[in-house]
Amino acid sequence: MADDEIHVGDKGLELRATIKNSGTAVDISAATVKLFLFRKPDATVATNTASFLTAGTDGVLYFTTPTTTTLDQAGKWQLQSRVEFSGNVFHSDWYEFKVHKNLE
């Protein structure tokens, strides 16, 4: 059994993304807006507020799934983070992950 499998209904799952520019992490500590954008298998997009993992100087954001309905579909998901500060808007690369069905 894989330790890193994600399943429909997983609550408390921590997802992370790093904002980079030319391969180098961007200092996002001054960000006033921090978001995780999820594209679900049915192509709908859900927007969730993200948080700094540390102080933001490492470019890392995280989001913890708050309910059992956050990951509500099995299939291929995409994740992109977005930050805004000093009149600038930055996005991470798209990350893909699979959400597996449950037996029940």
C-alpha positions as CSV (number, residue, x, y, z in Angstrom):
1,M,0.0,0.0,0.0
2,A,1.4,3.4,-0.9
3,D,1.9,5.9,1.9
4,D,1.4,8.9,-0.3
5,E,-2.0,7.9,-1.9
6,I,-4.7,10.6,-1.7
7,H,-8.3,9.5,-1.5
8,V,-11.7,11.1,-1.9
9,G,-12.8,12.5,1.4
10,D,-9.3,12.8,3.0
11,K,-9.4,15.5,5.7
12,G,-6.3,17.0,7.2
13,L,-4.1,16.4,4.2
14,E,-1.4,19.0,3.8
15,L,-0.5,20.0,0.3
16,R,2.5,22.3,-0.5
17,A,3.6,24.4,-3.4
18,T,6.6,26.6,-4.0
19,I,6.6,29.9,-6.0
20,K,9.7,30.0,-8.1
21,N,11.2,32.3,-10.7
22,S,13.7,30.7,-13.1
23,G,14.0,27.8,-10.7
24,T,14.7,29.9,-7.6
25,A,12.2,30.3,-4.8
26,V,10.6,33.7,-4.6
27,D,10.4,35.6,-1.3
28,I,6.7,35.9,-0.8
29,S,6.7,37.0,2.8
30,A,5.0,40.3,1.8
31,A,2.1,38.6,0.1
32,T,-1.3,39.9,0.9
33,V,-3.2,37.2,-1.0
34,K,-2.2,33.6,-0.8
35,L,-4.4,31.1,-2.7
36,F,-4.4,27.4,-3.8
37,L,-6.4,26.9,-7.0
38,F,-7.6,23.3,-7.6
39,R,-8.9,22.1,-11.0
40,K,-11.0,19.0,-10.3
41,P,-11.5,16.1,-12.7
42,D,-14.8,17.6,-13.9
43,A,-12.8,20.9,-14.9
44,T,-14.4,23.0,-12.2
45,V,-12.0,25.2,-10.2
46,A,-12.1,25.7,-6.5
47,T,-10.1,28.5,-4.8
48,N,-8.9,28.1,-1.2
49,T,-6.8,30.3,1.1
50,A,-3.3,29.1,1.6
51,S,-0.8,29.9,4.4
52,F,3.0,30.3,4.7
53,L,4.7,27.1,5.7
54,T,7.4,29.2,7.5
55,A,7.8,33.0,7.0
56,G,7.3,33.0,3.2
57,T,11.0,33.8,2.4
58,D,11.3,30.2,1.0
59,G,8.4,30.7,-1.4
60,V,6.5,27.8,0.2
61,L,2.7,27.8,0.8
62,Y,0.5,25.1,2.2
63,F,-3.1,24.2,2.5
64,T,-4.7,21.6,4.7
65,T,-7.9,20.0,3.5
66,P,-10.4,21.2,6.1
67,T,-13.4,18.9,5.4
68,T,-14.2,15.5,3.9
69,T,-15.9,17.3,1.0
70,T,-12.8,19.2,-0.2
71,L,-11.4,16.3,-2.3
72,D,-14.8,15.3,-3.6
73,Q,-14.0,13.6,-6.9
74,A,-11.7,10.7,-7.9
75,G,-9.4,11.3,-10.8
76,K,-6.6,13.7,-11.9
77,W,-6.5,17.0,-10.1
78,Q,-4.3,20.0,-10.8
79,L,-3.0,22.5,-8.2
80,Q,-1.6,26.0,-8.7
81,S,-0.8,28.5,-6.1
82,R,-1.2,32.3,-6.5
83,V,0.2,35.2,-4.5
84,E,-0.2,38.9,-4.7
85,F,2.0,41.6,-3.3
86,S,3.4,45.0,-4.2
87,G,1.2,45.2,-7.2
88,N,2.5,41.9,-8.6
89,V,0.8,38.6,-9.1
90,F,2.8,35.3,-9.2
91,H,1.7,31.8,-9.9
92,S,3.4,28.4,-9.3
93,D,3.7,25.8,-11.9
94,W,0.7,23.4,-12.2
95,Y,1.1,20.3,-10.1
96,E,-0.9,17.2,-10.9
97,F,-2.0,14.5,-8.5
98,K,-4.4,11.7,-8.5
99,V,-7.3,11.3,-6.0
100,H,-8.2,7.6,-5.6
101,K,-11.7,6.1,-5.0
102,N,-12.6,4.5,-1.8
103,L,-14.1,1.0,-1.3
104,E,-17.1,2.4,0.6
